[in-house]
Amino acid sequence: MRGFSVVHAALALLFTVMALLLLAIAAKETWMALHLDWNDEAAQLVIEAMGVLAAAVVALQIAQTITEEEVIRSAHISAPTRVRRFLSRFMVVIVVALAVEALVATFRSAHSNSTLLLHAAAMVLAVGVLLTGWGLFIRLNRAAEELEPEAMQEAKREDHKLK
């Protein structure tokens, strides 16, 4: 089991490195936008930087989730409580990043290529579908959690490892 924790720690480190690289790319794009005339080209660079930053946040949040759940807690995701907690943390990151990316795609297509608005609308729809599915999962999972109240108490006791 310690080997799995080491591998998870390595994965979390790689996600962190990727997040930092994406942050550097977004900073470079922002720097380039600051040196342009404040026009549509600069706006496109800023919008592009926002998309890259959203991806950086996703990478960093995944690294944090892996570290907290798999390295610090050494949690084994089998109980409904653990599944809901892990999936909820992951879904928050994915939904927010996809929503930001959909916003970026909407701005990009509205300013440069209106034929891509349909793709941006599909991304917005995907955010809605993900939120709906996630909400349904939480609602249905709640009944399973009530059958195992000790699992929720155990998960709460492990939270002290993160403080």
N, C-alpha and C positions, 0 to 999 in steps of 0.2 A: 504494500500500500504506500510505503514511503516513496517508492519509485514513481508511482502515479502522481504524487504530490510534486516531485521534482520536475516531471514532464509538464505538469500544469503550471508550475512556476516559470519554466522556460517559455511556455506559450504566452503567459501573461507578460513576461519581459519583452517578447517579440511584438506583441500587440502595443505595448508602451512605446517601443522604438518606432513602430509604424506611425503611431499617433504623433510623436515628436517630429518625424519626417513630414507628415502632412501639415503640421503646424508651421514648420519652416517654409513649406511651399506656399501656404496661405499668406504668410508674412511677406514672402517675396512678391506675390501677386498684389498684395495691398501696397507695398512699397512702390511697385511699378505704376499702380493706379494713381498714387499720390503725385507722381512725376509727369502725369499726362494732363492735358487740358481736361477740365471737368466736363466731359461730354459722354456720349453713349459708349465709347470704347472704355473709358474709365469705369463707367457703371457696370459694363460687362465683366471687367476684371474683378470688381468688388463682389458682384454676384457669384462669379466663379470661386472666389476666395471663401465666400460663405458656404458653398457646397463642399469645398475641401475641408473647411473647419467642421462641418457636420460629420463628415467621415472620420475626422480626428477624434471627435467626441465619442462616436460609436466605438472606435478602437480602444480608446482609453477606458470607457465604461465596461467594455468586455474584459479588458485586463483587470479592472478592479473587481468585477464580479467573479472572475476565475480565481483571483487571489483570495478574496474573502471566503468564497464557498468551497473551493477545492484545496487551497493551501493552508489558510489559517484555521478554518473550521474542520477541514477534512470531511466535509459532509458527503454522504452518499445519498444521492437523490433517488429515493424509493417511496417515501411516504408522501401522501397527497399534499401535506403542508410544505414540505421541501420543494416539491415540484412547482407548486403555485408561487412560492417565494422566488425561486430561481427563474422561472419563466416570466414572472411579472417584472423582475429587474431587467431581464433581457428585452422584453417587449417594450418597456418604457423607452429604452435606448433606440430600438429599431423604429418605433412609431415616430418619435421625435425627429430622428435623422431623416426618415422618409418624408415626413411632413416638410422639413426644411428643404430637402432636395426637390420636392414637388413645387414649393414656392420659388426656388431658384429656377427650376425648369419653366415655370409659368412666366416669370420675369424675362428669362432668356428668349422664350418663344414669342412673347408679346413684343419684344423690342427688335428681334432680328429675323425670326422665321415663324410666321403665324401658322404655318402648316403643322408645326410641332405642338400646337396647343392641345390637340387631341391626346398626345402622349402625356402631357402635363396633367390633363384632366384624368387620365387613367391612373396616374400616380396618386392624385388626390382621392380617387375612388378606392384605390388600394389601401390608403391610410384608413378610410372609413371601414372597409371590410376587416382590416386587421384589428381595429378598435372593437368592432362588433364581435368578432370571434374571440378576442381576448376577454371581453366582458362576459360572454357566454361561458367560456371556460372557467372563469372565476366563480360565476354563479353556480355552475354544475359541480365544481370542485368543492364548494363550501359544504355540501351535504357529506361528502367523503371525509372532510376534516372533522365534522362533528362526530363521526364514528371513532376517531382517534384523537381525543383531546390531549392525551399525553404527548403526542408528536408535536403539537403546537407549543406545549410547555417546554419540551426539550429544545426546540428551535429557539425559543425566547431565552433560555438559559445560555445557549451558545453565543448569543449576541454580545455577552460581556467580553468575549475574545476580541471584539472589534473596537472596544472603547479605549 
